[in-house]
């Protein structure tokens, strides 16, 4: 299944773009690990824009148009067209602040001598901060799939074959021709980010698992003030 229709309408009216960013660079091959984003290659970005799952990638329009399990089709585009598709929007994603956006900005400044100055909402960071406030003990890095599952996002139940398909496994699979599965995971992550953003901005809460009680709990979380048409 794809993204819920009411979420799609909300995202489009609010000019919100859920996004997933992928690099095929293996951090274990770098002596600096994740600390120097400039050493990573921007390989693919999947974004839900204007009702379409757009795949901006290193092969551009020569990439396949993938048909997903809900019969939706991905739209292959070159990475160079990314900035025009995102102008006037607010991005929502997971680990955008430390990895996704710095990687995109480095690519654009290096390859196209242009800068991307765009508002964004990082679900990883905001959930971490919200949990720190909730416990008074410190934040916690929650996995995106777990957040999607606990908050009943679409495709979180039907994505069992993607559980355990870690970033490192995806990188290795990508290099050995597993591009379609990688695009599918990125597209699912985009759906989860969109649906989580819809819930967060509408209700100002998110469901997580409290490490002290091992039970799910709904906690307040920072949300953006979104202007929507009447």
C-alpha positions as CSV (number, residue, x, y, z in Angstrom):
1,X,0.0,0.0,0.0
2,X,1.0,3.6,-0.6
3,X,0.6,6.8,1.4
4,X,-2.8,7.5,2.7
5,X,-4.8,9.9,0.6
6,X,-5.5,12.3,3.4
7,X,-1.8,12.5,4.1
8,X,-1.1,13.2,0.5
9,X,-3.6,16.0,0.5
10,X,-2.2,17.5,3.7
11,X,1.4,17.4,2.4
12,X,0.5,19.0,-0.9
13,X,-1.7,21.8,0.7
14,X,1.0,22.4,3.3
15,X,3.9,22.4,0.8
16,X,5.6,19.7,2.7
17,X,8.0,17.3,1.0
18,X,8.9,14.0,2.7
19,X,12.3,12.9,1.6
20,X,14.8,10.1,1.9
21,X,18.5,10.5,1.1
22,X,20.9,7.7,0.2
23,X,24.6,7.4,-0.3
24,X,26.2,4.2,-1.7
25,X,29.5,5.1,0.0
26,X,30.3,2.5,2.7
27,X,31.3,4.4,5.9
28,X,33.3,1.4,7.1
29,X,35.7,2.1,4.1
30,X,36.4,5.6,5.4
31,X,38.8,6.3,8.3
32,X,36.6,9.2,9.2
33,X,33.3,7.2,9.3
34,X,30.3,9.6,9.2
35,X,32.3,12.6,10.5
36,X,33.2,14.0,7.0
37,X,30.1,14.2,4.9
38,X,32.1,15.6,2.0
39,X,33.6,12.1,1.5
40,X,30.2,10.6,0.8
41,X,28.7,10.3,-2.7
42,X,25.1,11.5,-3.1
43,X,23.5,8.5,-4.9
44,X,19.8,8.8,-4.7
45,X,17.0,11.0,-3.2
46,X,13.4,9.9,-3.2
47,X,10.9,12.7,-2.6
48,X,7.1,12.8,-2.7
49,X,6.4,16.0,-4.7
50,X,3.1,17.0,-6.3
51,X,1.6,13.5,-5.9
52,X,4.5,11.6,-7.4
53,X,7.4,9.6,-6.0
54,X,10.4,11.3,-7.7
55,X,13.7,9.4,-7.7
56,X,16.6,11.8,-8.2
57,X,19.7,9.6,-8.8
58,X,23.2,9.3,-10.2
59,X,21.8,7.8,-13.5
60,X,19.0,10.3,-13.8
61,X,16.3,9.7,-16.5
62,X,18.2,6.6,-17.6
63,X,17.0,4.9,-14.4
64,X,14.1,2.5,-14.6
65,X,10.5,3.7,-13.8
66,X,9.8,1.2,-11.0
67,X,6.2,0.0,-10.3
68,X,5.6,-0.4,-6.6
69,X,3.4,-2.8,-4.7
70,X,0.5,-0.3,-4.8
71,X,0.9,0.1,-8.6
72,X,2.3,3.6,-8.1
73,X,5.3,4.4,-10.4
74,X,8.5,6.2,-9.6
75,X,9.6,9.1,-11.7
76,X,13.4,9.0,-12.6
77,X,15.1,12.4,-12.6
78,X,18.7,13.6,-12.6
79,X,20.1,14.9,-9.3
80,X,20.7,18.3,-11.0
81,X,16.9,18.9,-11.1
82,X,16.6,18.4,-7.3
83,X,16.8,22.1,-6.3
84,X,14.1,23.2,-8.7
85,X,11.7,20.5,-7.4
86,X,12.2,21.6,-3.7
87,X,12.0,25.4,-4.1
88,X,9.3,26.9,-1.9
89,X,8.8,23.7,0.1
90,X,9.6,22.5,3.6
91,X,11.4,19.1,3.8
92,X,10.5,16.4,6.3
93,X,12.8,13.5,6.8
94,X,14.9,11.3,9.1
95,X,18.5,12.4,10.0
96,X,18.3,15.4,7.7
97,X,20.2,17.7,10.0
98,X,23.4,15.7,10.4
99,X,23.5,13.7,7.2
100,X,20.8,14.2,4.5
101,X,20.9,17.9,4.0
102,X,24.7,18.4,4.4
103,X,25.1,15.7,1.8
104,X,22.7,17.4,-0.6
105,X,24.2,20.8,0.0
106,X,27.7,19.5,-0.6
107,X,26.7,17.9,-3.9
108,X,24.9,21.1,-5.1
109,X,27.8,23.4,-4.1
110,X,30.4,21.2,-5.7
111,X,28.6,20.1,-8.9
112,X,26.4,23.1,-9.6
113,X,27.9,25.9,-7.6
114,X,24.6,26.6,-6.0
115,X,23.3,26.6,-2.5
116,X,20.1,25.0,-1.0
117,X,18.6,27.1,1.7
118,X,15.4,25.4,2.6
119,X,13.4,24.9,5.8
120,X,13.3,21.4,7.2
121,X,12.0,19.2,10.0
122,X,14.2,16.3,11.2
123,X,12.1,13.6,12.8
124,X,15.1,11.9,14.3
125,X,16.3,15.0,16.1
126,X,12.8,16.2,17.2
127,X,11.9,12.7,18.6
128,X,15.3,12.5,20.4
129,X,14.6,15.9,22.0
130,X,11.0,15.1,22.8
131,X,12.1,11.9,24.6
132,X,14.8,13.7,26.5
133,X,12.1,16.1,27.8
134,X,9.8,13.2,28.6
135,X,12.3,11.2,30.7
136,X,14.4,14.0,32.1
137,X,17.3,11.6,31.7
138,X,18.5,12.0,28.1
139,X,17.3,11.5,24.6
140,X,17.0,8.3,22.6
141,X,17.6,7.6,18.9
142,X,14.6,5.7,17.7
143,X,14.7,3.7,14.4
144,X,12.5,5.1,11.7
145,X,10.8,1.8,11.1
146,X,9.9,1.5,14.8
147,X,8.4,5.0,14.8
148,X,6.4,4.1,11.7
149,X,5.1,0.9,13.3
150,X,4.2,2.3,16.7
151,X,2.4,5.2,15.0
152,X,0.5,2.9,12.5
153,X,2.0,4.4,9.3
154,X,1.1,2.8,6.0
155,X,3.5,0.0,4.8
156,X,5.0,-0.5,8.2
157,X,3.3,-3.8,8.7
158,X,3.7,-5.0,5.1
159,X,7.4,-4.2,5.0
160,X,8.6,-7.3,6.9
161,X,11.1,-8.2,4.2
162,X,12.8,-4.8,4.7
163,X,13.2,-5.3,8.5
164,X,16.9,-5.9,9.0
165,X,17.7,-4.4,5.6
166,X,20.2,-2.1,7.2
167,X,22.0,0.8,5.6
168,X,25.2,-1.2,5.2
169,X,23.2,-4.2,3.7
170,X,21.5,-1.8,1.3
171,X,24.8,-0.3,0.2
172,X,26.2,-3.8,-0.5
173,X,23.0,-4.8,-2.3
174,X,23.0,-1.6,-4.3
175,X,26.5,-2.3,-5.6
176,X,25.5,-5.8,-6.6
177,X,22.4,-4.8,-8.6
178,X,19.8,-4.6,-5.9
179,X,18.7,-1.1,-7.0
180,X,14.9,-1.9,-7.1
181,X,14.8,-3.1,-3.5
182,X,16.8,0.0,-2.4
183,X,14.4,2.3,-4.2
184,X,11.5,0.5,-2.6
185,X,13.0,1.0,0.9
186,X,13.7,4.7,0.2
187,X,10.2,5.1,-1.0
188,X,8.8,3.4,2.1
189,X,10.9,5.7,4.3
190,X,9.5,8.6,2.4
191,X,5.9,7.4,3.1
192,X,6.7,6.9,6.8
193,X,8.2,10.4,7.1
194,X,5.2,11.9,5.4
195,X,2.7,10.1,7.6
196,X,4.7,10.8,10.8
197,X,4.9,14.5,9.8
198,X,1.1,14.6,9.3
199,X,0.4,13.1,12.7
200,X,3.0,15.3,14.5
201,X,1.9,18.6,12.9
202,X,-1.8,17.8,13.4
203,X,-1.7,16.5,17.0
204,X,1.7,17.6,18.4
205,X,2.4,14.2,19.7
206,X,4.3,11.0,18.7
207,X,4.2,7.4,20.1
208,X,7.4,5.9,21.3
209,X,8.5,3.0,23.6
210,X,9.6,4.1,27.0
211,X,12.8,2.2,27.9
212,X,11.9,2.2,31.6
213,X,8.5,0.6,31.4
214,X,8.9,-1.1,28.0
215,X,5.5,0.2,27.1
216,X,4.4,2.5,24.3
217,X,3.6,6.1,25.4
218,X,2.4,9.1,23.5
219,X,4.6,12.2,24.2
220,X,4.5,15.8,23.1
221,X,6.8,16.8,20.3
222,X,7.7,20.0,18.6
223,X,5.8,20.7,15.5
224,X,5.9,23.4,12.7
225,X,3.2,26.0,12.3
226,X,1.9,25.1,8.8
227,X,-0.2,27.6,6.8
228,X,-2.8,25.8,4.7
229,X,-5.4,27.2,2.3
230,X,-8.9,27.6,3.6
